Amino acid sequence: MIRALAALALVTLAACLPTAQTPVPDPQTYGPTSAPVPFAVSRLLPRGVTAQDVRVADNCYGYAYQGLIYPVLIPRGTQYCL
């Protein structure tokens, strides 16, 4: 019973973390933006990632998480760019 509860707790916590992806290849080019984050980008962010974590490089969006920059991905798996 205790193991089942522990497993359920781990699955629940894992659902709150951003999905595992590959960080962007050149994170130094990404920086914070003073412009409002597009609604579509905010809807694509993983749980727990806020608009303050969003970074932009060459009109492509990423987000900072645990010291790395990850791309904001659209459903087909490519990076969200304008």
WOKADA-V884589 format. One record per residue. RES is the residue in one small letter. SS is DSSP state (helix for helix, strand for strand, loop for the rest). NEAR is the number of other ideal C-beta (glycine too) atoms within 12 Angstrom. D_CENTER is the distance of its C-alpha to the mean C-alpha in Angstrom with 2 decimals. Layout:
res->{RES:RES}
ss->{SS:SS}
near->{NEAR:NEAR}
d_center->{D_CENTER:D_CENTER}
This chain:
res->{m:i:r:a:l:a:a:l:a:l:v:t:l:a:a:c:l:p:t:a:q:t:p:v:p:d:p:q:t:y:g:p:t:s:a:p:v:p:f:a:v:s:r:l:l:p:r:g:v:t:a:q:d:v:r:v:a:d:n:c:y:g:y:a:y:q:g:l:i:y:p:v:l:i:p:r:g:t:q:y:c:l}
ss->{loop:helix:helix:helix:helix:helix:helix:helix:helix:helix:helix:helix:helix:helix:helix:helix:loop:loop:loop:loop:loop:loop:strand:loop:loop:loop:helix:helix:helix:loop:strand:loop:loop:loop:loop:loop:loop:loop:helix:helix:helix:helix:helix:helix:loop:loop:loop:loop:loop:loop:helix:helix:helix:strand:strand:strand:strand:loop:loop:strand:strand:strand:strand:strand:strand:loop:loop:strand:strand:strand:strand:loop:strand:loop:loop:loop:loop:loop:strand:loop:strand:loop}
near->{7:8:9:10:11:12:13:14:14:14:13:13:13:16:14:14:18:27:21:13:22:15:22:27:16:15:20:12:15:28:19:18:22:10:14:12:27:22:11:18:32:21:18:30:31:28:19:18:29:16:24:16:29:34:35:31:26:15:18:29:38:41:40:29:28:15:9:20:32:33:35:40:27:19:10:8:13:14:29:30:19:17}
d_center->{34.02:32.22:30.39:29.28:27.97:26.15:24.54:23.55:22.03:19.90:18.70:17.95:15.97:13.98:13.03:11.41:9.05:5.68:7.41:9.16:8.82:10.75:9.87:11.30:15.08:16.01:13.71:16.81:16.80:13.60:14.56:14.06:15.53:18.44:18.24:16.80:13.34:14.35:14.39:12.99:9.76:9.60:10.47:7.78:4.86:4.83:7.91:8.50:6.01:8.71:10.11:11.44:8.29:8.12:10.15:12.54:14.90:17.64:16.20:13.02:9.63:6.86:5.08:7.06:6.93:10.50:11.99:10.09:8.20:5.95:6.77:5.79:8.16:11.14:13.07:15.33:12.77:13.09:11.03:11.42:14.32:17.22}
